[in-house]
Amino acid sequence: MTHPNIILFITDQQRYDTIGGLGFPVMQTPNLDRFIREGVTFDNCYCTAPSCVPSRASFFKNSPLDWYARTIPVLMFFLDALS
């Protein structure tokens, strides 16, 4: 049995209402609109973290310990930079 090829597109800092193909015609997002027409969209999902690096790190494994191991150093770096 062959497995399907899956490509996951993740955009940074983008709200649901900033994509024309999801019902917001004032926005012009032709490339994302084509993905919506020809692919699959998830309209009932959540973000694991409000910033992009920890959120993307959560895709590596399904283990909360792995997520923390990858994100805490990044968060600490940014916290140190802000202080």
Biotite code that builds the C-alpha atoms (Angstrom):
import biotite.structure as struc

atoms = struc.array([
    struc.Atom([0.000, 0.000, 0.000], chain_id="A", res_id=1, res_name="MET", atom_name="CA", element="C"),
    struc.Atom([1.399, 3.396, -0.918], chain_id="A", res_id=2, res_name="THR", atom_name="CA", element="C"),
    struc.Atom([1.162, 6.322, 1.425], chain_id="A", res_id=3, res_name="HIS", atom_name="CA", element="C"),
    struc.Atom([-0.007, 9.749, 0.241], chain_id="A", res_id=4, res_name="PRO", atom_name="CA", element="C"),
    struc.Atom([2.407, 12.632, -0.005], chain_id="A", res_id=5, res_name="ASN", atom_name="CA", element="C"),
    struc.Atom([1.378, 15.314, 2.460], chain_id="A", res_id=6, res_name="ILE", atom_name="CA", element="C"),
    struc.Atom([2.682, 18.866, 2.408], chain_id="A", res_id=7, res_name="ILE", atom_name="CA", element="C"),
    struc.Atom([1.762, 21.071, 5.332], chain_id="A", res_id=8, res_name="LEU", atom_name="CA", element="C"),
    struc.Atom([1.866, 24.831, 4.761], chain_id="A", res_id=9, res_name="PHE", atom_name="CA", element="C"),
    struc.Atom([2.113, 26.973, 7.853], chain_id="A", res_id=10, res_name="ILE", atom_name="CA", element="C"),
    struc.Atom([1.998, 30.743, 7.562], chain_id="A", res_id=11, res_name="THR", atom_name="CA", element="C"),
    struc.Atom([3.353, 33.025, 10.276], chain_id="A", res_id=12, res_name="ASP", atom_name="CA", element="C"),
    struc.Atom([1.224, 35.530, 12.131], chain_id="A", res_id=13, res_name="GLN", atom_name="CA", element="C"),
    struc.Atom([-1.834, 34.984, 9.974], chain_id="A", res_id=14, res_name="GLN", atom_name="CA", element="C"),
    struc.Atom([-5.366, 35.120, 11.271], chain_id="A", res_id=15, res_name="ARG", atom_name="CA", element="C"),
    struc.Atom([-8.229, 33.154, 9.777], chain_id="A", res_id=16, res_name="TYR", atom_name="CA", element="C"),
    struc.Atom([-9.888, 36.319, 8.489], chain_id="A", res_id=17, res_name="ASP", atom_name="CA", element="C"),
    struc.Atom([-6.879, 37.357, 6.388], chain_id="A", res_id=18, res_name="THR", atom_name="CA", element="C"),
    struc.Atom([-7.405, 34.731, 3.683], chain_id="A", res_id=19, res_name="ILE", atom_name="CA", element="C"),
    struc.Atom([-9.754, 35.506, 0.803], chain_id="A", res_id=20, res_name="GLY", atom_name="CA", element="C"),
    struc.Atom([-10.562, 31.864, 0.004], chain_id="A", res_id=21, res_name="GLY", atom_name="CA", element="C"),
    struc.Atom([-11.934, 31.302, 3.498], chain_id="A", res_id=22, res_name="LEU", atom_name="CA", element="C"),
    struc.Atom([-14.724, 33.806, 2.971], chain_id="A", res_id=23, res_name="GLY", atom_name="CA", element="C"),
    struc.Atom([-13.050, 37.197, 3.328], chain_id="A", res_id=24, res_name="PHE", atom_name="CA", element="C"),
    struc.Atom([-13.138, 38.689, -0.190], chain_id="A", res_id=25, res_name="PRO", atom_name="CA", element="C"),
    struc.Atom([-11.482, 41.974, 0.753], chain_id="A", res_id=26, res_name="VAL", atom_name="CA", element="C"),
    struc.Atom([-8.196, 40.054, 1.122], chain_id="A", res_id=27, res_name="MET", atom_name="CA", element="C"),
    struc.Atom([-6.243, 39.161, -2.010], chain_id="A", res_id=28, res_name="GLN", atom_name="CA", element="C"),
    struc.Atom([-4.471, 35.849, -1.396], chain_id="A", res_id=29, res_name="THR", atom_name="CA", element="C"),
    struc.Atom([-4.521, 34.065, -4.771], chain_id="A", res_id=30, res_name="PRO", atom_name="CA", element="C"),
    struc.Atom([-1.900, 31.434, -3.931], chain_id="A", res_id=31, res_name="ASN", atom_name="CA", element="C"),
    struc.Atom([-3.497, 30.456, -0.632], chain_id="A", res_id=32, res_name="LEU", atom_name="CA", element="C"),
    struc.Atom([-6.913, 30.519, -2.304], chain_id="A", res_id=33, res_name="ASP", atom_name="CA", element="C"),
    struc.Atom([-5.692, 27.964, -4.850], chain_id="A", res_id=34, res_name="ARG", atom_name="CA", element="C"),
    struc.Atom([-4.435, 25.678, -2.073], chain_id="A", res_id=35, res_name="PHE", atom_name="CA", element="C"),
    struc.Atom([-7.868, 25.942, -0.480], chain_id="A", res_id=36, res_name="ILE", atom_name="CA", element="C"),
    struc.Atom([-9.658, 25.079, -3.731], chain_id="A", res_id=37, res_name="ARG", atom_name="CA", element="C"),
    struc.Atom([-7.396, 22.138, -4.608], chain_id="A", res_id=38, res_name="GLU", atom_name="CA", element="C"),
    struc.Atom([-6.493, 20.802, -1.182], chain_id="A", res_id=39, res_name="GLY", atom_name="CA", element="C"),
    struc.Atom([-7.729, 20.476, 2.364], chain_id="A", res_id=40, res_name="VAL", atom_name="CA", element="C"),
    struc.Atom([-8.164, 23.190, 4.962], chain_id="A", res_id=41, res_name="THR", atom_name="CA", element="C"),
    struc.Atom([-8.597, 22.873, 8.698], chain_id="A", res_id=42, res_name="PHE", atom_name="CA", element="C"),
    struc.Atom([-11.162, 25.249, 10.118], chain_id="A", res_id=43, res_name="ASP", atom_name="CA", element="C"),
    struc.Atom([-11.284, 23.863, 13.637], chain_id="A", res_id=44, res_name="ASN", atom_name="CA", element="C"),
    struc.Atom([-7.734, 23.797, 14.949], chain_id="A", res_id=45, res_name="CYS", atom_name="CA", element="C"),
    struc.Atom([-5.629, 25.594, 17.522], chain_id="A", res_id=46, res_name="TYR", atom_name="CA", element="C"),
    struc.Atom([-2.127, 26.886, 17.965], chain_id="A", res_id=47, res_name="CYS", atom_name="CA", element="C"),
    struc.Atom([0.112, 25.288, 20.579], chain_id="A", res_id=48, res_name="THR", atom_name="CA", element="C"),
    struc.Atom([2.041, 28.496, 21.207], chain_id="A", res_id=49, res_name="ALA", atom_name="CA", element="C"),
    struc.Atom([1.577, 32.150, 20.217], chain_id="A", res_id=50, res_name="PRO", atom_name="CA", element="C"),
    struc.Atom([4.991, 32.467, 18.538], chain_id="A", res_id=51, res_name="SER", atom_name="CA", element="C"),
    struc.Atom([6.156, 30.606, 15.446], chain_id="A", res_id=52, res_name="CYS", atom_name="CA", element="C"),
    struc.Atom([9.219, 28.676, 16.705], chain_id="A", res_id=53, res_name="VAL", atom_name="CA", element="C"),
    struc.Atom([7.526, 26.893, 19.638], chain_id="A", res_id=54, res_name="PRO", atom_name="CA", element="C"),
    struc.Atom([4.421, 26.298, 17.559], chain_id="A", res_id=55, res_name="SER", atom_name="CA", element="C"),
    struc.Atom([6.402, 24.643, 14.774], chain_id="A", res_id=56, res_name="ARG", atom_name="CA", element="C"),
    struc.Atom([8.491, 22.665, 17.252], chain_id="A", res_id=57, res_name="ALA", atom_name="CA", element="C"),
    struc.Atom([5.296, 21.023, 18.466], chain_id="A", res_id=58, res_name="SER", atom_name="CA", element="C"),
    struc.Atom([5.088, 19.183, 15.123], chain_id="A", res_id=59, res_name="PHE", atom_name="CA", element="C"),
    struc.Atom([8.339, 17.285, 15.709], chain_id="A", res_id=60, res_name="PHE", atom_name="CA", element="C"),
    struc.Atom([6.919, 14.716, 18.085], chain_id="A", res_id=61, res_name="LYS", atom_name="CA", element="C"),
    struc.Atom([3.730, 14.046, 19.917], chain_id="A", res_id=62, res_name="ASN", atom_name="CA", element="C"),
    struc.Atom([5.476, 14.177, 23.279], chain_id="A", res_id=63, res_name="SER", atom_name="CA", element="C"),
    struc.Atom([5.018, 17.201, 25.554], chain_id="A", res_id=64, res_name="PRO", atom_name="CA", element="C"),
    struc.Atom([8.500, 16.576, 26.976], chain_id="A", res_id=65, res_name="LEU", atom_name="CA", element="C"),
    struc.Atom([10.047, 16.837, 23.529], chain_id="A", res_id=66, res_name="ASP", atom_name="CA", element="C"),
    struc.Atom([8.072, 20.006, 22.860], chain_id="A", res_id=67, res_name="TRP", atom_name="CA", element="C"),
    struc.Atom([9.358, 21.617, 26.061], chain_id="A", res_id=68, res_name="TYR", atom_name="CA", element="C"),
    struc.Atom([12.920, 20.471, 25.398], chain_id="A", res_id=69, res_name="ALA", atom_name="CA", element="C"),
    struc.Atom([12.876, 22.216, 22.019], chain_id="A", res_id=70, res_name="ARG", atom_name="CA", element="C"),
    struc.Atom([11.005, 25.377, 22.940], chain_id="A", res_id=71, res_name="THR", atom_name="CA", element="C"),
    struc.Atom([12.210, 26.382, 26.407], chain_id="A", res_id=72, res_name="ILE", atom_name="CA", element="C"),
    struc.Atom([15.748, 27.304, 25.224], chain_id="A", res_id=73, res_name="PRO", atom_name="CA", element="C"),
    struc.Atom([14.279, 29.424, 22.425], chain_id="A", res_id=74, res_name="VAL", atom_name="CA", element="C"),
    struc.Atom([11.868, 31.170, 24.768], chain_id="A", res_id=75, res_name="LEU", atom_name="CA", element="C"),
    struc.Atom([14.624, 31.792, 27.323], chain_id="A", res_id=76, res_name="MET", atom_name="CA", element="C"),
    struc.Atom([16.795, 33.349, 24.599], chain_id="A", res_id=77, res_name="PHE", atom_name="CA", element="C"),
    struc.Atom([14.049, 35.793, 23.670], chain_id="A", res_id=78, res_name="PHE", atom_name="CA", element="C"),
    struc.Atom([13.261, 36.591, 27.300], chain_id="A", res_id=79, res_name="LEU", atom_name="CA", element="C"),
    struc.Atom([16.933, 37.328, 27.953], chain_id="A", res_id=80, res_name="ASP", atom_name="CA", element="C"),
    struc.Atom([17.065, 39.552, 24.866], chain_id="A", res_id=81, res_name="ALA", atom_name="CA", element="C"),
    struc.Atom([14.076, 41.555, 26.095], chain_id="A", res_id=82, res_name="LEU", atom_name="CA", element="C"),
    struc.Atom([15.514, 42.212, 29.545], chain_id="A", res_id=83, res_name="SER", atom_name="CA", element="C"),
])
